[in-house]
Amino acid sequence: MYVPPHFLEINTDEIKAITQAAPLACIVAQTDEGLIANHIPLLSAPDGRLIGHVAAANDMHRLIATGQEVLTIFRGHDAYVSPNYYPSKAEHHRHVPTWNYQVVHVYGAISFQYDDHAKRAAVALLTRDHERRVNGPNAWKMADAPTDYMQQMLDGIVAFDINVRKILAKSKLSQNRDPQDFRGAISGLQGAGHDALAAEMENRLPKPA
């Protein structure tokens, strides 16, 4: 990924926020059949590993060797930025359209697990995280489902984790613009309904003394 220095994201809290807000990651790998890509919800474990699971019918776990490096992409908010958003356009018209976005690339070795313990752990971690966000105290639990049904569902998946080797993150948020055009881009994106991306940009404005 091309990352000019002014767009390089090094804030670990921000990188974590991007991956948590956009957990449906794209896992890319080179195989004997060529490049493959799968979109899979992932969770970051306390030790930094990425945890997930795939359907047993998905050839991903047969095509990718355990220990092989994969690229995992988390894509945050993005939006088109019009030159009309910049106040200085009226002065010199030296602007062109662009695209603002946040993205995190994670490189690491993937390992597949086929035992019930690993599969139960992966499902429990993922569902607990997302159910708490959605349903709070009424969160669904694996124990809510009949035992035989839950076992049937577990028999149909393969768990995996990714041992992270490198993280490369990019926040292209108009940081290279002068203050008036930066604020103009925020206003323009708000007007276009991209409030979340505009809020990320607002967080980078200088705080009042």
Secondary structure as the mmCIF struct_conf table of DSSP 4:
data_model
#
loop_
_struct_conf.conf_type_id
_struct_conf.id
_struct_conf.beg_label_comp_id
_struct_conf.beg_label_asym_id
_struct_conf.beg_label_seq_id
_struct_conf.end_label_comp_id
_struct_conf.end_label_asym_id
_struct_conf.end_label_seq_id
HELX_RH_3T_P HELX_RH_3T_P1 PRO A 5 PHE A 7
STRN STRN1 LEU A 8 LEU A 8
HELX_RH_AL_P HELX_RH_AL_P1 THR A 12 ALA A 21
STRN STRN2 LEU A 24 THR A 31
TURN_TY1_P TURN_TY1_P1 ASP A 32 GLU A 33
STRN STRN3 GLY A 34 PRO A 41
STRN STRN4 LEU A 43 SER A 44
TURN_TY1_P TURN_TY1_P2 PRO A 46 ASP A 47
BEND BEND1 GLY A 48 GLY A 48
STRN STRN5 LEU A 50 ALA A 55
TURN_TY1_P TURN_TY1_P3 ALA A 56 ALA A 57
BEND BEND2 ASN A 58 ASN A 58
TURN_TY1_P TURN_TY1_P4 ASP A 59 ASP A 59
HELX_RH_AL_P HELX_RH_AL_P2 MET A 60 LEU A 63
BEND BEND3 ILE A 64 ILE A 64
HELX_LH_PP_P HELX_LH_PP_P1 ALA A 65 ALA A 65
TURN_TY1_P TURN_TY1_P5 THR A 66 GLY A 67
STRN STRN6 GLU A 69 VAL A 81
HELX_RH_3T_P HELX_RH_3T_P2 PRO A 83 TYR A 85
TURN_TY1_P TURN_TY1_P6 PRO A 87 SER A 88
HELX_RH_AL_P HELX_RH_AL_P3 LYS A 89 HIS A 92
STRN STRN7 THR A 98 GLN A 113
BEND BEND4 ASP A 115 ASP A 115
HELX_RH_AL_P HELX_RH_AL_P4 ASP A 116 ASN A 135
HELX_RH_3T_P HELX_RH_3T_P3 GLY A 136 ASN A 138
HELX_RH_3T_P HELX_RH_3T_P4 MET A 142 ASP A 144
BEND BEND5 ALA A 145 ALA A 145
HELX_RH_AL_P HELX_RH_AL_P5 THR A 147 ASP A 155
TURN_TY1_P TURN_TY1_P7 GLY A 156 GLY A 156
STRN STRN8 ILE A 157 LYS A 172
BEND BEND6 LEU A 173 SER A 174
TURN_TY1_P TURN_TY1_P8 GLN A 175 ASN A 176
BEND BEND7 ARG A 177 ARG A 177
HELX_RH_AL_P HELX_RH_AL_P6 PRO A 179 GLY A 191
TURN_TY1_P TURN_TY1_P9 ALA A 192 GLY A 193
HELX_RH_AL_P HELX_RH_AL_P7 ASP A 195 GLU A 202
TURN_TY1_P TURN_TY1_P10 ASN A 203 ARG A 204
BEND BEND8 LEU A 205 LEU A 205
HELX_LH_PP_P HELX_LH_PP_P2 PRO A 206 PRO A 208
#
